[in-house]
Amino acid sequence: MIAKGAFTDLPFCSDLNTSTLLKQQLTKTTTKGEDIYLAIKEMLSKRGIEPKQVISITTDGAPAMIGREKGAVARLSFAPHLSDEYAEVMKTMMKIINFLRASSSCQHRMLREFLKEVDANSDDLLLHNNVGWLSKGRVLERFWSIRREVTAFLEQLESQKAANVSVFLNDEKNMGIVAFLADIMSHLNGLNLQLQGKNNFICDLMTAVRSIQRKLQVFKEDLQGDYTHFPKVKEQVQGHRDVSSFVDFVDKLIENFSKRFDSFSIGEELTLFIQNPFLITDVRAFTNDVTHHFKWANTGPQMIDLQADVALKEQFARTESTTFLAPDGF
């Protein structure tokens, strides 16, 4: 679990070992989603942490943790929320894809054969991963690339359900929302990938977050202009639809990022030190930056010693910064 401003003088984040912190609470009850949720709330309350300070939770994928309605994570509401209208469109799209891919192996095979026959961009649809809501973005991306072929396939099926699906897919408003969700989730998926993986420093993560915050402002203006960064919206809307709800969605994203990350602060000199300590030229400014975050630190003399060590400088030039600063790994 990651929370900002907890258990430390650092203003950006703190790592909470929930398996240790929650041990006492959970041994007194069951491990249902509701019980875990209440235990987490009690643990946060005892330590003076507001739930809104928690910005992410890593789980083992157990249903009690990730259940859509009763899972602990869902109860804590850390995932981004769609409006009722957008959520309904997303839910319907997932049902449609499940209908086409998972309801019948025969139908799935027919769909794949049809897509190959018409030389579609892809020969299958993707199923989404319930653990990560951003995986739905990739599902929508794939669907959009073959949406016309899927519609044509549905017209060949002689069933009422296929007819109902066709009605939904031929609705301009619904497809406008699908286009927007596919575009915006593609951008968010890019951020998601940047935040994953090993050997990422806090400055790398915050650079990615600050970058998407600035991009969201550009995206908002873009939706009121020529849709440069929203190719699917541009293709679907073609200037003939009110996109104010899309702008409102981006506005809420901007607000959400601001609430979660604006209080995170790491000075430029400290950031530069993490990336390359030999580029620090103003030792006094660096010392002031560090002591602002670490009241106990007195780094000036140590920084001078480090920069004067020619062997260390040569070693840094030949190794990754992550290895240089943490030779035993993370």
DAHUDA-V218480 format. One record per residue. OMEGA is omega in degrees with one decimal (none if undefined). NEAR is the number of other ideal C-beta (glycine too) atoms within 12 Angstrom. Layout:
[[OMEGA & NEAR] [OMEGA & NEAR]]
This chain:
[[179.1 & 34] [177.6 & 27] [180.0 & 36] [175.4 & 33] [-177.4 & 27] [174.4 & 29] [-175.7 & 21] [174.4 & 19] [178.8 & 17] [-178.1 & 25] [-174.4 & 24] [-178.9 & 33] [176.4 & 29] [-178.3 & 25] [-178.4 & 24] [179.0 & 28] [-173.8 & 15] [179.8 & 30] [177.4 & 20] [-174.8 & 13] [-176.3 & 25] [-172.9 & 30] [-177.0 & 14] [-178.9 & 14] [-173.0 & 25] [177.7 & 24] [-179.2 & 12] [-174.9 & 13] [178.2 & 18] [-178.7 & 14] [172.8 & 23] [-179.9 & 20] [179.8 & 27] [-178.8 & 22] [178.6 & 24] [178.6 & 36] [-180.0 & 32] [178.9 & 23] [177.9 & 32] [179.1 & 36] [179.8 & 23] [179.5 & 21] [178.9 & 32] [-179.1 & 28] [-179.4 & 16] [-177.5 & 15] [175.6 & 24] [-179.5 & 13] [175.6 & 28] [178.1 & 19] [-178.7 & 26] [177.2 & 18] [-180.0 & 30] [-175.1 & 32] [176.0 & 34] [176.8 & 28] [174.0 & 31] [-177.2 & 21] [176.5 & 26] [178.4 & 16] [-180.0 & 16] [-179.6 & 16] [-179.9 & 21] [179.7 & 26] [-169.5 & 33] [177.8 & 28] [-172.3 & 22] [-175.4 & 20] [-174.1 & 15] [177.8 & 19] [-176.6 & 30] [-178.4 & 37] [178.3 & 35] [179.9 & 26] [179.6 & 27] [172.7 & 33] [176.6 & 18] [-177.5 & 29] [177.7 & 25] [-177.6 & 29] [172.3 & 17] [174.1 & 26] [-178.7 & 19] [-178.8 & 12] [-179.7 & 21] [179.7 & 31] [179.9 & 21] [177.2 & 19] [178.7 & 30] [179.8 & 34] [179.9 & 24] [179.2 & 27] [179.1 & 40] [177.4 & 31] [179.6 & 22] [-179.0 & 36] [175.9 & 34] [177.8 & 25] [-177.7 & 29] [-173.2 & 42] [-167.3 & 29] [-176.0 & 19] [-178.2 & 21] [178.4 & 17] [178.9 & 12] [-179.9 & 13] [178.2 & 26] [179.4 & 23] [178.0 & 17] [179.2 & 22] [-178.7 & 37] [179.4 & 24] [179.5 & 18] [-178.9 & 28] [177.0 & 29] [-178.5 & 18] [-177.1 & 15] [177.3 & 20] [179.4 & 11] [-179.6 & 26] [177.2 & 19] [-178.6 & 23] [177.9 & 22] [172.4 & 28] [176.2 & 36] [169.7 & 26] [-177.9 & 24] [179.0 & 30] [-177.3 & 16] [-176.7 & 24] [-176.7 & 23] [-176.9 & 25] [179.9 & 30] [176.7 & 30] [177.0 & 24] [177.1 & 38] [178.3 & 36] [176.9 & 29] [179.7 & 37] [177.0 & 39] [-178.8 & 33] [179.9 & 31] [-175.5 & 43] [-177.0 & 39] [-178.6 & 26] [-173.4 & 32] [-178.6 & 36] [178.0 & 23] [177.4 & 31] [178.7 & 40] [178.6 & 29] [178.2 & 21] [-179.0 & 34] [180.0 & 31] [178.8 & 19] [-178.7 & 20] [-179.1 & 25] [177.7 & 11] [-179.9 & 17] [-179.7 & 11] [177.8 & 20] [178.4 & 27] [178.7 & 17] [178.5 & 18] [179.7 & 31] [178.0 & 27] [179.6 & 19] [-175.5 & 28] [178.6 & 34] [177.7 & 19] [-175.3 & 19] [-179.0 & 18] [179.2 & 24] [-178.1 & 28] [174.5 & 32] [178.3 & 34] [177.8 & 38] [179.0 & 43] [-179.6 & 37] [-179.8 & 46] [178.5 & 45] [179.9 & 36] [-174.6 & 36] [179.1 & 45] [174.5 & 37] [177.3 & 30] [-178.8 & 33] [175.6 & 36] [176.4 & 26] [176.1 & 22] [-178.1 & 30] [179.8 & 25] [178.7 & 19] [-176.8 & 21] [-178.9 & 26] [173.8 & 18] [-177.6 & 14] [171.4 & 13] [171.9 & 18] [174.8 & 22] [178.7 & 28] [-179.6 & 33] [177.4 & 27] [-179.0 & 23] [-178.6 & 29] [174.4 & 34] [178.8 & 24] [-179.5 & 27] [179.5 & 33] [179.9 & 25] [-179.2 & 21] [177.2 & 32] [178.0 & 28] [179.1 & 18] [-180.0 & 26] [176.2 & 31] [177.2 & 23] [-179.7 & 20] [179.5 & 32] [178.3 & 28] [-178.8 & 20] [179.3 & 26] [177.6 & 35] [-178.8 & 22] [-172.2 & 17] [174.5 & 16] [-176.9 & 29] [-177.2 & 16] [178.8 & 26] [-174.8 & 35] [-179.0 & 23] [175.8 & 31] [179.9 & 38] [-179.8 & 24] [-175.3 & 23] [-172.6 & 31] [179.0 & 28] [175.9 & 17] [-175.5 & 16] [-178.6 & 13] [176.3 & 24] [-177.6 & 15] [-177.4 & 32] [179.1 & 16] [175.9 & 26] [178.5 & 37] [178.2 & 26] [179.3 & 21] [179.3 & 34] [176.5 & 34] [179.8 & 22] [175.0 & 22] [178.3 & 32] [179.5 & 26] [-179.1 & 20] [178.4 & 25] [-179.0 & 29] [-179.6 & 20] [-174.6 & 18] [-169.3 & 29] [-176.0 & 35] [179.4 & 18] [175.1 & 22] [-177.8 & 31] [173.4 & 23] [-172.5 & 32] [-178.1 & 28] [-178.7 & 22] [178.5 & 30] [176.3 & 32] [179.5 & 29] [178.7 & 25] [-179.9 & 36] [-177.7 & 31] [178.9 & 25] [-176.0 & 23] [-178.0 & 31] [177.3 & 24] [177.8 & 21] [179.0 & 29] [179.8 & 16] [-175.9 & 18] [179.8 & 26] [178.1 & 17] [177.6 & 21] [-179.9 & 34] [179.0 & 25] [179.5 & 21] [-177.8 & 27] [-178.1 & 32] [174.9 & 20] [-179.1 & 21] [-178.7 & 28] [-173.0 & 19] [-174.7 & 11] [-170.7 & 10] [173.1 & 21] [-164.3 & 15] [-175.1 & 28] [-179.4 & 22] [-179.9 & 15] [178.7 & 20] [178.8 & 31] [177.7 & 18] [-178.0 & 15] [-176.7 & 26] [179.7 & 24] [-177.5 & 15] [-176.8 & 16] [-179.3 & 13] [178.4 & 11] [179.1 & 21] [177.9 & 19] [178.2 & 12] [179.5 & 19] [-178.6 & 25] [-176.3 & 14] [-177.4 & 12] [173.1 & 17] [-179.4 & 19] [178.8 & 26] [178.7 & 22] [-178.3 & 16] [-177.5 & 25] [179.6 & 24] [-172.1 & 16] [179.9 & 14] [-179.4 & 8] [-178.8 & 10] [none & 14]]
